[in-house]
Amino acid sequence: MTATTNAQTIERFYGAFAQLDAATMEACYAPDAVFDDEAFSLRGRREVGGMWRMLCEATKAKGADVWRLRHRDVRADERGGSAHWDAHYRFSATGRLVDNSIDARFGFTPEGLIATHRDSFPFWTWSRQALGTPGLLLGWSPMLRNKVRATAAANLAKYLASRPA
């Protein structure tokens, strides 16, 4: 595909995310897509799409009143792309408000679907907001990062188990 097609995929993805439209987000991914960020390491459209569905549903249920997503600096060529996005939301586990600033990198299939997606953000900054005092005191530590990753993986596994394949 062309750089324009890949940029359109990024725009479609973040447009859907701003509307908490997980089905459209999931449709942007290739069947064997890979996603990684500070909390998740996922393989396949079912896991990646499941994560977005879980997060969108939690936001709709407990945070739609404060949800806001803005994206910018979309760049793409024939093989990859990038964007920056800022999310304002209520972290469902604690009810605390979070302003997260994320840099995203994408790889694309020849058909213009997302093959790889890596979101990067400062974990300590996020953990201070989302977790409060534990994040402030331990957000720099691998122990807290590993606990967050384990909790996120367990939550997603439970969510996926409750949904038909």
N, C-alpha and C positions, 0 to 999 in steps of 0.2 A: 504494500500500500504506500501511499504518499505521506509526506510529513503533514499535509493538511488533514488527511484522514485520522492520523494518530492524534493530532491536536484536537480534532473534533471528539475523539473518544474521551480524552481527558476532560474536555468541556462538558460532555454529556454525563460523565461520571460525577463531577463535582456539582453540576446542576441538579442531578438526582439526589445527591447527598444533602444538599441544602434543603431539599424537600422531604428528606428522610424516606426516599423511594428506593428501598433496598433491592427490589426486583430489577429495576433498571441498572443499578450499580452492579449487581451480579452478572447481568447480561453483557457487561463490558469486558468480562474476563474470559480467557481461554479455558477449556476444560482442565488443562494441567497447570493452571496458573500457580505462581508462588508468591506469597505475601509475607513480609517481615516488618515488624516494628519493635518498639521497646517492650511490648506486652505479648505479642503473638508471633508465632512462626508457623505458617500454614501452607498446606500443599493441596492443590486441587480446588476447582470452582466450588464444590460443596462446602469445604471448610471456609474458604475465603468469603463466599456468599453468606454462609451461615453466620460468620462473625458480623458482617454488616447488617444482616437481618436482626440478630440479637441486639446489637448496639442501637439500631434505629427503633426497634420495638421498646427498648428500655427508655430511650429518650422521649418517645411519644407518650409512654405511660407516666414518666416521672420528671420530665424536663422540657416538654414542648414549649412551655411558657418562656423559657430563657434561651432556647436553642437558636444559634446563629452560626452560619458558616460562610466564609468569604474565601475566594481563591483568586490567585493572580500569577503573573509571570509564567504563563503556560508556554512551554517551548517543546517542539518535537521535530524529529527528523524521521527518516525511513525506518529506523530501528528502535529508537528510544525517545524518551521525553522526560520532562520535569515540570513541576509546579510548586507553588507555595500555597498553603492554606492555613487559615486561622479559624479555630472552633471555640465557641463560647457555649458551655453546657453545664448541666448539673451531673456530677459523677454519681451514678445510681447507687453505688455501694455505701457512700457516706452522706450523700445529699449536698456535698460541698460544690461551690461554683468553680469552674476551671476555665481559664483562657489558655489554650494550647496553640503554639505556633509550630507548624510542621513543614518540613521540606520533603517532597515526594520525588522519587525517581521511578521511571517506568521503562520496561522493555515490551516490545509489541510483536505479535505474530504477523506473518505476511497479510493476514486478513484484517489487521487493524484492531485486534483484541489485545487486552493486557495479558502479557505472559509473565512478567515479573513486576512487582510493586514493592518498593521499600520506602517506608515513612520513617523519618528521623526527627526526633525532638529531644530537648534536654530533659532527661528523666528526673533529675533532682528538682527542677522547676515544676514539672508536672506533679511529682509526688508531694511536694509541699502544699500545692493547691488541693489536690484530690484527697490526700490522706491526712492533712493537718500535721500535728506535732510529730507523729511517727515518720512522715515523709520529710519533715524538716530535719529531724535528727539522724535518720537512717537512709535518706534518699540517695546518698552517694554510694551506699554499700551494695556489693553484689548480693548479699543476703536478702535485702528488701526487693531488689530487682528480680531475683529468682522466685521469691514468694509471690510477687505480682504476676509473673509469668505463669507460675503453677496454678494460681487461682484463676487467671484468665483462661488457661487451657481446660481446667476442670469445669468452669462455667460453660464454655463452648461445647465441650463433650456432652454435658448434661442437656444443653439446649438442642444439639443435633440429635441426641437419642430420643428426644420427645417429638421429633419431626420425621415424617416419612422421607425415605431416601430419594 
